[in-house]
Amino acid sequence: MREADIDGMGISIGGRNLTNLRYADDTALIADNVTSMKRILNRVDIAGRKASLKLNAKKTKVRHINDTNNPANDIKEDNSKLEYVQCFKYLGSVKENNGSCSKDVRTRIGIAKQKTIELNNIWKDRGILTTLKMAILKCLVWPVVLYGCEAWTLKQEQNRIHAIEMWLHGRLLRVSWKEKRNNDKCDIGYYGDGCIKSCSDHCAGKNNSCNHINGTCDLGCVPGYQGTLCTQAKLSTVFNTTICFKLQKMGFPTHLISLISNLYTNQSATIRWNGEHSGHFHINKGVRQGCILSPHLFSIYTEQVMREADIDGIGISIGGRNLTNLRYADDTALIADNVTSMKRILNRVDIAGRKASLKLNAKKTKVMYINDTNNTANDIKVDNSKLEYVQCFKYLGSLKENNGSCSKDVRTIIDMAKQKTIESNNIWKDMGIPTTLKMAILKRLVWPVVLYGCEAWTLKQEEQNRIHATEMWLYRRLLRVSWKEKRTNDSILKELGVTRKLLSEIHKRRLRYTDHAIRNTKTDLMKPVLQGKFAGKKGKGRPPTTLIDNIEKSSGLSLHQISQRSRDRNKWRAVVMSAGDPIDEHGDGYK
């Protein structure tokens, strides 16, 4: 647009010349007469072709404001006459040449009605409370009507808006036009316990029985009472019966189960492959792909499966509480204190899972013995398949070793960080990018890879040396310093104007997580795990370095002092900010 040089050809608004309005590739050119519009179109077309952009004559329309007589047939683009229109859609709103909003209002109302009809399964469901239906109406349908309303100039359109509101309420209550009911009677009003004043869903006999059972009078219906009966018959055909049953056993309200079932009614999907779409097909099993509710439904489903497996008391004791499993989505870790207990847990979980149409994958299931490298675990089977014994496995992106060490995880993370740095070589080689910006890119792209899961690391001197060496390797890669130059670490840090901070950042993140674990009141499991309060005897020999040892060394406080300081967030924040590694601050010992 700047190269087109169209300034001064548009219209004047508040002393400022306006020639175009743009949002992404939706552009509106503005002029005060036909001649100016031709010049603007010509210059924009020439400048666009130079930039490999071409105006689409079929999609380009011409509209004369307050001039319906001018057909605008003399305005052309690429020897094609542009179509003259009295209104067009811009950013989802219909714009008329007389400035009216009547067509836009009618269009929004039509879309809102279509959306309401698509939700008929919800309005028809007697198991969903009217209050919840009203909330759904306001969340899903009202935004359709209100889109772009800030720019409306309303006249007679107000009557249309009043009418559509009453139509929506009538649709929600399933009131037919044949009933000839007054709008005042269709207004949704409430008595106690979610009962509504009027409803056409129930006959007089059902109303009387509802009133008698619930001890109420002059009520149209009691949705909570009727909903249970309607939902039981409906969920078996519309919603996955197993999921419905699990939700009911977990104690979820009937109206919420009914609402979820309506989301799964007649759901269909299509497959896109190489730009082509297959035909639509119905989905009869599983949760909706891409739905934000799906992970929660799956978590609820697996939670109920674990409850039905009845494995409480078979696991290990931590802080007086029994722990049998750890779950995140479909990544499940079963825990037991001996082989016999593990067999029982696996057997019960397998049986409960098969009843819920879930099957354990023997190929992906691994067995790891903590502090017992001699046991091969070949006698543990699932579905007549021996489970593989491993000394470490990856859980939630981190490597867990059977001796509690984090050395393999640190090495793996360092390798990933180096690979990420090599992939960004074009940035480090670019002489046009300032070093300060390269440092910012390094901290945003590579440091998060190194720091992933560092809060749970129990670092020994060997791992700390690796982290120091990795940080200096990253800095040398950024400056393109070869090992052949034999430059000292101090010279690299001096050129960048920084000190080593990677290990200090690990200490600070670990202290922040410690504060979160100690002050967390939602679960009583995090603090005992952090303190290492496990049942049983300790092994012979020197006790290994623990996480709490690292925390005490980083903060310079004892465990009791840490518990006291963490109660005051300001004091603990000061502890975190003062934490660091001596080598990071001074650089001693790593020239």
Secondary structure by P-SEA (a helix, b strand, c coil): cccccccccccccccccccccccccbbbbbbccaaaaaaaaaaaaaaaaaaccccccccbbbbbcccccccccccccccbbbbbbcccccccccccccccaaaaaaaaaaaaaaaaaaaccccccccccaaaaaaaaaacccccccccccccccccaaaaaaaaaaaaaaaaaccccccccccccccccccccccccccccccaaaaaaaaaaaccccccccaaaaaaaaaaacccccccaaaaaaaaaacccaaaaaaaaaaacccccccccccccccbbbbcccccccccaaaaaaaaaaaaaaaaacccccccccccccccccccccbbbbbbccaaaaaaaaaaaaaaaaaaccccccccbbbbbcccccccccccccccbbbbbbcccccccccccccccaaaaaaaaaaaaaaaaaaaccccccccccaaaaaaaaaaccccccccccccccccaaaaaaaaaaaaaaaaaaacccccccccaaaaaaaacccccaaaaaaaaaaaaaaaaaaccccccaaaaaacccccccccccccccaaaaaaaaacccaaaaaaaaccaaaaaaaaaaccccccccccccc
